[in-house]
């Protein structure tokens, strides 16, 4: 059965399913990037804490390295870590919601296919009114 032969209700649900799958993939990629960033921040914080109080500390600002204070840099790293964690929580909630919607659409499609009917009860064609 080609895509043109599919009933409109099924094409619509399959399109929705594809959109949800793409959303889920994008969310998971963002989560992966944030997790990697969080690990980098944690490593940088650990190394910075190991350094001596009067030791020179530099941070990257674009293509430059700028001398900075250790305490100030630790504070910035903590703020970045908190922001990353907050964003991870939000993405986790979005991921859960999208997965639930995906499951719902999959169940709807499977149920309609099993019944051999569209939402109107006759393979997707609307009754004459």
Phi and psi in radians as a Rosetta constraint file:
Dihedral C 1 N 2 CA 2 C 2 CIRCULARHARMONIC -1.385 0.35
Dihedral N 2 CA 2 C 2 N 3 CIRCULARHARMONIC 2.969 0.35
Dihedral C 2 N 3 CA 3 C 3 CIRCULARHARMONIC -1.099 0.35
Dihedral N 3 CA 3 C 3 N 4 CIRCULARHARMONIC -0.590 0.35
Dihedral C 3 N 4 CA 4 C 4 CIRCULARHARMONIC -1.213 0.35
Dihedral N 4 CA 4 C 4 N 5 CIRCULARHARMONIC -0.450 0.35
Dihedral C 4 N 5 CA 5 C 5 CIRCULARHARMONIC -1.414 0.35
Dihedral N 5 CA 5 C 5 N 6 CIRCULARHARMONIC -0.240 0.35
Dihedral C 5 N 6 CA 6 C 6 CIRCULARHARMONIC -1.225 0.35
Dihedral N 6 CA 6 C 6 N 7 CIRCULARHARMONIC 2.475 0.35
Dihedral C 6 N 7 CA 7 C 7 CIRCULARHARMONIC -1.094 0.35
Dihedral N 7 CA 7 C 7 N 8 CIRCULARHARMONIC 2.624 0.35
Dihedral C 7 N 8 CA 8 C 8 CIRCULARHARMONIC -0.982 0.35
Dihedral N 8 CA 8 C 8 N 9 CIRCULARHARMONIC -0.674 0.35
Dihedral C 8 N 9 CA 9 C 9 CIRCULARHARMONIC -1.097 0.35
Dihedral N 9 CA 9 C 9 N 10 CIRCULARHARMONIC -0.653 0.35
Dihedral C 9 N 10 CA 10 C 10 CIRCULARHARMONIC -1.276 0.35
Dihedral N 10 CA 10 C 10 N 11 CIRCULARHARMONIC -0.738 0.35
Dihedral C 10 N 11 CA 11 C 11 CIRCULARHARMONIC -1.024 0.35
Dihedral N 11 CA 11 C 11 N 12 CIRCULARHARMONIC -0.737 0.35
Dihedral C 11 N 12 CA 12 C 12 CIRCULARHARMONIC -1.099 0.35
Dihedral N 12 CA 12 C 12 N 13 CIRCULARHARMONIC -0.781 0.35
Dihedral C 12 N 13 CA 13 C 13 CIRCULARHARMONIC -1.195 0.35
Dihedral N 13 CA 13 C 13 N 14 CIRCULARHARMONIC -0.652 0.35
Dihedral C 13 N 14 CA 14 C 14 CIRCULARHARMONIC -1.165 0.35
Dihedral N 14 CA 14 C 14 N 15 CIRCULARHARMONIC -0.658 0.35
Dihedral C 14 N 15 CA 15 C 15 CIRCULARHARMONIC -1.110 0.35
Dihedral N 15 CA 15 C 15 N 16 CIRCULARHARMONIC -0.768 0.35
Dihedral C 15 N 16 CA 16 C 16 CIRCULARHARMONIC -1.077 0.35
Dihedral N 16 CA 16 C 16 N 17 CIRCULARHARMONIC -0.713 0.35
Dihedral C 16 N 17 CA 17 C 17 CIRCULARHARMONIC -1.080 0.35
Dihedral N 17 CA 17 C 17 N 18 CIRCULARHARMONIC -0.778 0.35
Dihedral C 17 N 18 CA 18 C 18 CIRCULARHARMONIC -1.105 0.35
Dihedral N 18 CA 18 C 18 N 19 CIRCULARHARMONIC -0.717 0.35
Dihedral C 18 N 19 CA 19 C 19 CIRCULARHARMONIC -1.102 0.35
Dihedral N 19 CA 19 C 19 N 20 CIRCULARHARMONIC -0.752 0.35
Dihedral C 19 N 20 CA 20 C 20 CIRCULARHARMONIC -1.126 0.35
Dihedral N 20 CA 20 C 20 N 21 CIRCULARHARMONIC -0.686 0.35
Dihedral C 20 N 21 CA 21 C 21 CIRCULARHARMONIC -1.118 0.35
Dihedral N 21 CA 21 C 21 N 22 CIRCULARHARMONIC -0.706 0.35
Dihedral C 21 N 22 CA 22 C 22 CIRCULARHARMONIC -1.151 0.35
Dihedral N 22 CA 22 C 22 N 23 CIRCULARHARMONIC -0.724 0.35
Dihedral C 22 N 23 CA 23 C 23 CIRCULARHARMONIC -1.062 0.35
Dihedral N 23 CA 23 C 23 N 24 CIRCULARHARMONIC -0.777 0.35
Dihedral C 23 N 24 CA 24 C 24 CIRCULARHARMONIC -1.086 0.35
Dihedral N 24 CA 24 C 24 N 25 CIRCULARHARMONIC -0.747 0.35
Dihedral C 24 N 25 CA 25 C 25 CIRCULARHARMONIC -1.087 0.35
Dihedral N 25 CA 25 C 25 N 26 CIRCULARHARMONIC -0.742 0.35
Dihedral C 25 N 26 CA 26 C 26 CIRCULARHARMONIC -1.127 0.35
Dihedral N 26 CA 26 C 26 N 27 CIRCULARHARMONIC -0.732 0.35
Dihedral C 26 N 27 CA 27 C 27 CIRCULARHARMONIC -1.094 0.35
Dihedral N 27 CA 27 C 27 N 28 CIRCULARHARMONIC -0.774 0.35
Dihedral C 27 N 28 CA 28 C 28 CIRCULARHARMONIC -1.141 0.35
Dihedral N 28 CA 28 C 28 N 29 CIRCULARHARMONIC -0.630 0.35
Dihedral C 28 N 29 CA 29 C 29 CIRCULARHARMONIC -1.171 0.35
Dihedral N 29 CA 29 C 29 N 30 CIRCULARHARMONIC -0.730 0.35
Dihedral C 29 N 30 CA 30 C 30 CIRCULARHARMONIC -1.095 0.35
Dihedral N 30 CA 30 C 30 N 31 CIRCULARHARMONIC -0.731 0.35
Dihedral C 30 N 31 CA 31 C 31 CIRCULARHARMONIC -1.073 0.35
Dihedral N 31 CA 31 C 31 N 32 CIRCULARHARMONIC -0.751 0.35
Dihedral C 31 N 32 CA 32 C 32 CIRCULARHARMONIC -1.089 0.35
Dihedral N 32 CA 32 C 32 N 33 CIRCULARHARMONIC -0.740 0.35
Dihedral C 32 N 33 CA 33 C 33 CIRCULARHARMONIC -1.125 0.35
Dihedral N 33 CA 33 C 33 N 34 CIRCULARHARMONIC -0.742 0.35
Dihedral C 33 N 34 CA 34 C 34 CIRCULARHARMONIC -1.161 0.35
Dihedral N 34 CA 34 C 34 N 35 CIRCULARHARMONIC -0.660 0.35
Dihedral C 34 N 35 CA 35 C 35 CIRCULARHARMONIC -1.121 0.35
Dihedral N 35 CA 35 C 35 N 36 CIRCULARHARMONIC -0.717 0.35
Dihedral C 35 N 36 CA 36 C 36 CIRCULARHARMONIC -1.130 0.35
Dihedral N 36 CA 36 C 36 N 37 CIRCULARHARMONIC -0.734 0.35
Dihedral C 36 N 37 CA 37 C 37 CIRCULARHARMONIC -1.093 0.35
Dihedral N 37 CA 37 C 37 N 38 CIRCULARHARMONIC -0.708 0.35
Dihedral C 37 N 38 CA 38 C 38 CIRCULARHARMONIC -1.117 0.35
Dihedral N 38 CA 38 C 38 N 39 CIRCULARHARMONIC -0.704 0.35
Dihedral C 38 N 39 CA 39 C 39 CIRCULARHARMONIC -1.137 0.35
Dihedral N 39 CA 39 C 39 N 40 CIRCULARHARMONIC -0.735 0.35
Dihedral C 39 N 40 CA 40 C 40 CIRCULARHARMONIC -1.062 0.35
Dihedral N 40 CA 40 C 40 N 41 CIRCULARHARMONIC -0.765 0.35
Dihedral C 40 N 41 CA 41 C 41 CIRCULARHARMONIC -1.096 0.35
Dihedral N 41 CA 41 C 41 N 42 CIRCULARHARMONIC -0.735 0.35
Dihedral C 41 N 42 CA 42 C 42 CIRCULARHARMONIC -1.091 0.35
Dihedral N 42 CA 42 C 42 N 43 CIRCULARHARMONIC -0.772 0.35
Dihedral C 42 N 43 CA 43 C 43 CIRCULARHARMONIC -1.108 0.35
Dihedral N 43 CA 43 C 43 N 44 CIRCULARHARMONIC -0.748 0.35
Dihedral C 43 N 44 CA 44 C 44 CIRCULARHARMONIC -1.102 0.35
Dihedral N 44 CA 44 C 44 N 45 CIRCULARHARMONIC -0.719 0.35
Dihedral C 44 N 45 CA 45 C 45 CIRCULARHARMONIC -1.095 0.35
Dihedral N 45 CA 45 C 45 N 46 CIRCULARHARMONIC -0.782 0.35
Dihedral C 45 N 46 CA 46 C 46 CIRCULARHARMONIC -1.042 0.35
Dihedral N 46 CA 46 C 46 N 47 CIRCULARHARMONIC -0.808 0.35
Dihedral C 46 N 47 CA 47 C 47 CIRCULARHARMONIC -1.130 0.35
Dihedral N 47 CA 47 C 47 N 48 CIRCULARHARMONIC -0.700 0.35
Dihedral C 47 N 48 CA 48 C 48 CIRCULARHARMONIC -1.146 0.35
Dihedral N 48 CA 48 C 48 N 49 CIRCULARHARMONIC -0.652 0.35
Dihedral C 48 N 49 CA 49 C 49 CIRCULARHARMONIC -1.188 0.35
Dihedral N 49 CA 49 C 49 N 50 CIRCULARHARMONIC -0.474 0.35
Dihedral C 49 N 50 CA 50 C 50 CIRCULARHARMONIC -1.303 0.35
Dihedral N 50 CA 50 C 50 N 51 CIRCULARHARMONIC -0.404 0.35
Dihedral C 50 N 51 CA 51 C 51 CIRCULARHARMONIC -1.265 0.35
Dihedral N 51 CA 51 C 51 N 52 CIRCULARHARMONIC 2.724 0.35
Dihedral C 51 N 52 CA 52 C 52 CIRCULARHARMONIC -1.220 0.35
Dihedral N 52 CA 52 C 52 N 53 CIRCULARHARMONIC 2.713 0.35
Dihedral C 52 N 53 CA 53 C 53 CIRCULARHARMONIC -1.061 0.35
Dihedral N 53 CA 53 C 53 N 54 CIRCULARHARMONIC -0.692 0.35
Dihedral C 53 N 54 CA 54 C 54 CIRCULARHARMONIC -1.665 0.35
Dihedral N 54 CA 54 C 54 N 55 CIRCULARHARMONIC 0.109 0.35
Dihedral C 54 N 55 CA 55 C 55 CIRCULARHARMONIC -1.255 0.35
Dihedral N 55 CA 55 C 55 N 56 CIRCULARHARMONIC 2.482 0.35
Dihedral C 55 N 56 CA 56 C 56 CIRCULARHARMONIC -1.187 0.35
Dihedral N 56 CA 56 C 56 N 57 CIRCULARHARMONIC 2.346 0.35
Dihedral C 56 N 57 CA 57 C 57 CIRCULARHARMONIC -2.153 0.35
Dihedral N 57 CA 57 C 57 N 58 CIRCULARHARMONIC 2.374 0.35
Dihedral C 57 N 58 CA 58 C 58 CIRCULARHARMONIC -2.180 0.35
Dihedral N 58 CA 58 C 58 N 59 CIRCULARHARMONIC 2.558 0.35
Dihedral C 58 N 59 CA 59 C 59 CIRCULARHARMONIC -2.198 0.35
Dihedral N 59 CA 59 C 59 N 60 CIRCULARHARMONIC 2.656 0.35
Dihedral C 59 N 60 CA 60 C 60 CIRCULARHARMONIC -1.476 0.35
Dihedral N 60 CA 60 C 60 N 61 CIRCULARHARMONIC 2.230 0.35
Dihedral C 60 N 61 CA 61 C 61 CIRCULARHARMONIC -2.264 0.35
Dihedral N 61 CA 61 C 61 N 62 CIRCULARHARMONIC 1.710 0.35
Dihedral C 61 N 62 CA 62 C 62 CIRCULARHARMONIC 1.097 0.35
Dihedral N 62 CA 62 C 62 N 63 CIRCULARHARMONIC -2.272 0.35
Dihedral C 62 N 63 CA 63 C 63 CIRCULARHARMONIC -1.493 0.35
Dihedral N 63 CA 63 C 63 N 64 CIRCULARHARMONIC 0.062 0.35
Dihedral C 63 N 64 CA 64 C 64 CIRCULARHARMONIC -1.883 0.35
Dihedral N 64 CA 64 C 64 N 65 CIRCULARHARMONIC 2.708 0.35
Dihedral C 64 N 65 CA 65 C 65 CIRCULARHARMONIC -1.911 0.35
Dihedral N 65 CA 65 C 65 N 66 CIRCULARHARMONIC 2.199 0.35
Dihedral C 65 N 66 CA 66 C 66 CIRCULARHARMONIC -1.998 0.35
Dihedral N 66 CA 66 C 66 N 67 CIRCULARHARMONIC 2.337 0.35
Dihedral C 66 N 67 CA 67 C 67 CIRCULARHARMONIC -1.238 0.35
Dihedral N 67 CA 67 C 67 N 68 CIRCULARHARMONIC 2.392 0.35
Dihedral C 67 N 68 CA 68 C 68 CIRCULARHARMONIC -2.517 0.35
Dihedral N 68 CA 68 C 68 N 69 CIRCULARHARMONIC 2.985 0.35
Dihedral C 68 N 69 CA 69 C 69 CIRCULARHARMONIC -1.496 0.35
Dihedral N 69 CA 69 C 69 N 70 CIRCULARHARMONIC 2.491 0.35
Dihedral C 69 N 70 CA 70 C 70 CIRCULARHARMONIC -1.032 0.35
Dihedral N 70 CA 70 C 70 N 71 CIRCULARHARMONIC -0.870 0.35
Dihedral C 70 N 71 CA 71 C 71 CIRCULARHARMONIC -1.073 0.35
Dihedral N 71 CA 71 C 71 N 72 CIRCULARHARMONIC -0.717 0.35
Dihedral C 71 N 72 CA 72 C 72 CIRCULARHARMONIC -1.103 0.35
Dihedral N 72 CA 72 C 72 N 73 CIRCULARHARMONIC -0.745 0.35
Dihedral C 72 N 73 CA 73 C 73 CIRCULARHARMONIC -1.175 0.35
Dihedral N 73 CA 73 C 73 N 74 CIRCULARHARMONIC -0.707 0.35
Dihedral C 73 N 74 CA 74 C 74 CIRCULARHARMONIC -1.058 0.35
Dihedral N 74 CA 74 C 74 N 75 CIRCULARHARMONIC -0.727 0.35
Dihedral C 74 N 75 CA 75 C 75 CIRCULARHARMONIC -1.090 0.35
Dihedral N 75 CA 75 C 75 N 76 CIRCULARHARMONIC -0.789 0.35
Dihedral C 75 N 76 CA 76 C 76 CIRCULARHARMONIC -1.067 0.35
Dihedral N 76 CA 76 C 76 N 77 CIRCULARHARMONIC -0.746 0.35
Dihedral C 76 N 77 CA 77 C 77 CIRCULARHARMONIC -1.122 0.35
Dihedral N 77 CA 77 C 77 N 78 CIRCULARHARMONIC -0.699 0.35
Dihedral C 77 N 78 CA 78 C 78 CIRCULARHARMONIC -1.093 0.35
Dihedral N 78 CA 78 C 78 N 79 CIRCULARHARMONIC -0.728 0.35
Dihedral C 78 N 79 CA 79 C 79 CIRCULARHARMONIC -1.127 0.35
Dihedral N 79 CA 79 C 79 N 80 CIRCULARHARMONIC -0.729 0.35
Dihedral C 79 N 80 CA 80 C 80 CIRCULARHARMONIC -1.090 0.35
Dihedral N 80 CA 80 C 80 N 81 CIRCULARHARMONIC -0.726 0.35
Dihedral C 80 N 81 CA 81 C 81 CIRCULARHARMONIC -1.118 0.35
Dihedral N 81 CA 81 C 81 N 82 CIRCULARHARMONIC -0.769 0.35
Dihedral C 81 N 82 CA 82 C 82 CIRCULARHARMONIC -1.072 0.35
Dihedral N 82 CA 82 C 82 N 83 CIRCULARHARMONIC -0.757 0.35
Dihedral C 82 N 83 CA 83 C 83 CIRCULARHARMONIC -1.096 0.35
Dihedral N 83 CA 83 C 83 N 84 CIRCULARHARMONIC -0.773 0.35
Dihedral C 83 N 84 CA 84 C 84 CIRCULARHARMONIC -1.075 0.35
Dihedral N 84 CA 84 C 84 N 85 CIRCULARHARMONIC -0.740 0.35
Dihedral C 84 N 85 CA 85 C 85 CIRCULARHARMONIC -1.125 0.35
Dihedral N 85 CA 85 C 85 N 86 CIRCULARHARMONIC -0.706 0.35
Dihedral C 85 N 86 CA 86 C 86 CIRCULARHARMONIC -1.095 0.35
Dihedral N 86 CA 86 C 86 N 87 CIRCULARHARMONIC -0.795 0.35
Dihedral C 86 N 87 CA 87 C 87 CIRCULARHARMONIC -1.110 0.35
Dihedral N 87 CA 87 C 87 N 88 CIRCULARHARMONIC -0.628 0.35
Dihedral C 87 N 88 CA 88 C 88 CIRCULARHARMONIC -1.125 0.35
Dihedral N 88 CA 88 C 88 N 89 CIRCULARHARMONIC -0.689 0.35
Dihedral C 88 N 89 CA 89 C 89 CIRCULARHARMONIC -1.105 0.35
Dihedral N 89 CA 89 C 89 N 90 CIRCULARHARMONIC -0.790 0.35
Dihedral C 89 N 90 CA 90 C 90 CIRCULARHARMONIC -1.087 0.35
Dihedral N 90 CA 90 C 90 N 91 CIRCULARHARMONIC -0.791 0.35
Dihedral C 90 N 91 CA 91 C 91 CIRCULARHARMONIC -1.113 0.35
Dihedral N 91 CA 91 C 91 N 92 CIRCULARHARMONIC -0.627 0.35
Dihedral C 91 N 92 CA 92 C 92 CIRCULARHARMONIC -1.080 0.35
Dihedral N 92 CA 92 C 92 N 93 CIRCULARHARMONIC -0.725 0.35
Dihedral C 92 N 93 CA 93 C 93 CIRCULARHARMONIC -1.164 0.35
Dihedral N 93 CA 93 C 93 N 94 CIRCULARHARMONIC -0.721 0.35
Dihedral C 93 N 94 CA 94 C 94 CIRCULARHARMONIC -1.097 0.35
Dihedral N 94 CA 94 C 94 N 95 CIRCULARHARMONIC -0.732 0.35
Dihedral C 94 N 95 CA 95 C 95 CIRCULARHARMONIC -1.054 0.35
Dihedral N 95 CA 95 C 95 N 96 CIRCULARHARMONIC -0.787 0.35
Dihedral C 95 N 96 CA 96 C 96 CIRCULARHARMONIC -1.069 0.35
Dihedral N 96 CA 96 C 96 N 97 CIRCULARHARMONIC -0.784 0.35
Dihedral C 96 N 97 CA 97 C 97 CIRCULARHARMONIC -1.107 0.35
Dihedral N 97 CA 97 C 97 N 98 CIRCULARHARMONIC -0.764 0.35
Dihedral C 97 N 98 CA 98 C 98 CIRCULARHARMONIC -1.163 0.35
Dihedral N 98 CA 98 C 98 N 99 CIRCULARHARMONIC -0.701 0.35
Dihedral C 98 N 99 CA 99 C 99 CIRCULARHARMONIC -1.086 0.35
Dihedral N 99 CA 99 C 99 N 100 CIRCULARHARMONIC -0.701 0.35
Dihedral C 99 N 100 CA 100 C 100 CIRCULARHARMONIC -1.115 0.35
Dihedral N 100 CA 100 C 100 N 101 CIRCULARHARMONIC -0.762 0.35
Dihedral C 100 N 101 CA 101 C 101 CIRCULARHARMONIC -1.108 0.35
Dihedral N 101 CA 101 C 101 N 102 CIRCULARHARMONIC -0.694 0.35
Dihedral C 101 N 102 CA 102 C 102 CIRCULARHARMONIC -1.045 0.35
Dihedral N 102 CA 102 C 102 N 103 CIRCULARHARMONIC -0.835 0.35
Dihedral C 102 N 103 CA 103 C 103 CIRCULARHARMONIC -1.073 0.35
Dihedral N 103 CA 103 C 103 N 104 CIRCULARHARMONIC -0.718 0.35
Dihedral C 103 N 104 CA 104 C 104 CIRCULARHARMONIC -1.074 0.35
Dihedral N 104 CA 104 C 104 N 105 CIRCULARHARMONIC -0.814 0.35
Dihedral C 104 N 105 CA 105 C 105 CIRCULARHARMONIC -1.164 0.35
Dihedral N 105 CA 105 C 105 N 106 CIRCULARHARMONIC -0.730 0.35
Dihedral C 105 N 106 CA 106 C 106 CIRCULARHARMONIC -1.047 0.35
Dihedral N 106 CA 106 C 106 N 107 CIRCULARHARMONIC -0.786 0.35
Dihedral C 106 N 107 CA 107 C 107 CIRCULARHARMONIC -1.090 0.35
Dihedral N 107 CA 107 C 107 N 108 CIRCULARHARMONIC -0.716 0.35
Dihedral C 107 N 108 CA 108 C 108 CIRCULARHARMONIC -1.090 0.35
Dihedral N 108 CA 108 C 108 N 109 CIRCULARHARMONIC -0.802 0.35
Dihedral C 108 N 109 CA 109 C 109 CIRCULARHARMONIC -1.083 0.35
Dihedral N 109 CA 109 C 109 N 110 CIRCULARHARMONIC -0.847 0.35
Dihedral C 109 N 110 CA 110 C 110 CIRCULARHARMONIC -1.071 0.35
Dihedral N 110 CA 110 C 110 N 111 CIRCULARHARMONIC -0.718 0.35
Dihedral C 110 N 111 CA 111 C 111 CIRCULARHARMONIC -1.129 0.35
Dihedral N 111 CA 111 C 111 N 112 CIRCULARHARMONIC -0.772 0.35
Dihedral C 111 N 112 CA 112 C 112 CIRCULARHARMONIC -1.156 0.35
Dihedral N 112 CA 112 C 112 N 113 CIRCULARHARMONIC -0.655 0.35
Dihedral C 112 N 113 CA 113 C 113 CIRCULARHARMONIC -1.194 0.35
Dihedral N 113 CA 113 C 113 N 114 CIRCULARHARMONIC -0.756 0.35
Dihedral C 113 N 114 CA 114 C 114 CIRCULARHARMONIC -1.021 0.35
Dihedral N 114 CA 114 C 114 N 115 CIRCULARHARMONIC -0.711 0.35
Dihedral C 114 N 115 CA 115 C 115 CIRCULARHARMONIC -1.322 0.35
Dihedral N 115 CA 115 C 115 N 116 CIRCULARHARMONIC -0.293 0.35
Dihedral C 115 N 116 CA 116 C 116 CIRCULARHARMONIC 1.230 0.35
Dihedral N 116 CA 116 C 116 N 117 CIRCULARHARMONIC 0.427 0.35
Dihedral C 116 N 117 CA 117 C 117 CIRCULARHARMONIC -2.419 0.35
Dihedral N 117 CA 117 C 117 N 118 CIRCULARHARMONIC 2.726 0.35
Dihedral C 117 N 118 CA 118 C 118 CIRCULARHARMONIC -1.553 0.35
Dihedral N 118 CA 118 C 118 N 119 CIRCULARHARMONIC -2.991 0.35
Dihedral C 118 N 119 CA 119 C 119 CIRCULARHARMONIC -1.140 0.35
Dihedral N 119 CA 119 C 119 N 120 CIRCULARHARMONIC -0.285 0.35
Dihedral C 119 N 120 CA 120 C 120 CIRCULARHARMONIC -1.626 0.35
Dihedral N 120 CA 120 C 120 N 121 CIRCULARHARMONIC -0.125 0.35
Dihedral C 120 N 121 CA 121 C 121 CIRCULARHARMONIC 1.602 0.35
Dihedral N 121 CA 121 C 121 N 122 CIRCULARHARMONIC 0.090 0.35
Dihedral C 121 N 122 CA 122 C 122 CIRCULARHARMONIC -2.519 0.35
Dihedral N 122 CA 122 C 122 N 123 CIRCULARHARMONIC 1.077 0.35
Dihedral C 122 N 123 CA 123 C 123 CIRCULARHARMONIC 0.975 0.35
Dihedral N 123 CA 123 C 123 N 124 CIRCULARHARMONIC 0.571 0.35
Dihedral C 123 N 124 CA 124 C 124 CIRCULARHARMONIC 1.608 0.35
Dihedral N 124 CA 124 C 124 N 125 CIRCULARHARMONIC -0.096 0.35
Dihedral C 124 N 125 CA 125 C 125 CIRCULARHARMONIC -1.577 0.35
Dihedral N 125 CA 125 C 125 N 126 CIRCULARHARMONIC 2.441 0.35
Dihedral C 125 N 126 CA 126 C 126 CIRCULARHARMONIC -1.463 0.35
Dihedral N 126 CA 126 C 126 N 127 CIRCULARHARMONIC 2.476 0.35
Dihedral C 126 N 127 CA 127 C 127 CIRCULARHARMONIC -1.212 0.35
Dihedral N 127 CA 127 C 127 N 128 CIRCULARHARMONIC 2.665 0.35
Dihedral C 127 N 128 CA 128 C 128 CIRCULARHARMONIC -1.260 0.35
Dihedral N 128 CA 128 C 128 N 129 CIRCULARHARMONIC 2.294 0.35
